[in-house]
Amino acid sequence: MLGRSRNHREWVQPQGGSIRLRPQPGQWGFTLIELLVVVAVIAVLIGLLLPALGRSKEEARGIACRNHLKQLQLCVHLYAVDHADVLPPNNYVYNLQTESPDPVAFSTNMTWCPGNTRLDLTTANIERGLLFPYNRSAAIYHCPSDRSYVETEEGRRLRRLRTRSYNMSQAINGAPVEEDFYGPPSFQKESHIDRPGPSELFVFIDVHEDGILDSLFGIPPPGWERFMDLTWWDLPAGRHNQGASLSFADGHVERWRWAAPKIFRELGQAPDSPAEWRDFERLRARVKPETRF
């Protein structure tokens, strides 16, 4: 017969001859303090891992966004190849003061993409655009990090993501010059892009979700400061960790980190800090400058 040891564990010899140890109640469990320590360690680990996981997800969305712009940029080149070097028209323009179609610089047919993305419930306008035949995926017109919803004409938001997040630069075959209208200068042919050169001239850009309307991205070109105030005609997005994706005329894409957060206040807002002015001038240097004046 087996007796008990000093620590009060009971030795048991079951039928079959083997011996096993059976703890008494409360001898081998975790104490409350030990459990609290384990919970605290797990909480610290979660706190450390979640931000890193969030950054990883945003980086993945940023890569997808740049891939979308890469494909759209290829569509621009293919269009020029098929149209004797002429770049796709960029004529779907809203007036900054009235927030309605501009009487001169507006067309629903001769443009790379028609439609007011705030109101477009379907991809029909994207499919009507001149670039769609070169890549029939409407998804490449939307940034994965853009979580903004479409809305009704009365301003009521619907729980449906918008179909477009990008605009094309005014420097790409913008509104034609009329007798009583002169828009920002633009390149009509791909081979004419020289100042800035193809590696410096941006074509597509992420646009701030609170300010996007039409499909042209406007900014006062170098030279226009002589006769007008410098403001953001369109505000770039800052949803990629205070950055935006841009494509360039030579086919490459970049992610730019802004010196200042992009906070939308109103259409036509002026940069309000030295850092914001640096962002403004950085982007303004990547459009065709004015040489007429």
FENHULIN-V977530 format. One record per run of one state. SS is the DSSP state (~ for helix, > for strand, _ for the rest). FROM is the first residue (numbers start at 1). TO is the last residue. If there is no record, write none. Layout:
ss:SS from:FROM to:TO
ss:SS from:FROM to:TO
This chain:
ss:_ from:1 to:9
ss:> from:10 to:13
ss:_ from:14 to:18
ss:> from:19 to:22
ss:_ from:23 to:31
ss:~ from:32 to:82
ss:_ from:83 to:85
ss:> from:86 to:86
ss:_ from:87 to:89
ss:> from:90 to:94
ss:_ from:95 to:100
ss:> from:101 to:111
ss:_ from:112 to:123
ss:~ from:124 to:128
ss:_ from:129 to:131
ss:~ from:132 to:134
ss:_ from:135 to:137
ss:~ from:138 to:141
ss:_ from:142 to:148
ss:> from:149 to:151
ss:_ from:152 to:156
ss:> from:157 to:161
ss:_ from:162 to:165
ss:> from:166 to:169
ss:_ from:170 to:171
ss:> from:172 to:172
ss:_ from:173 to:177
ss:> from:178 to:178
ss:_ from:179 to:180
ss:> from:181 to:181
ss:_ from:182 to:186
ss:> from:187 to:187
ss:_ from:188 to:188
ss:> from:189 to:189
ss:~ from:190 to:192
ss:_ from:193 to:201
ss:> from:202 to:207
ss:_ from:208 to:215
ss:> from:216 to:217
ss:_ from:218 to:223
ss:~ from:224 to:226
ss:_ from:227 to:235
ss:> from:236 to:236
ss:_ from:237 to:242
ss:> from:243 to:248
ss:_ from:249 to:252
ss:> from:253 to:257
ss:_ from:258 to:273
ss:~ from:274 to:284
ss:_ from:285 to:293
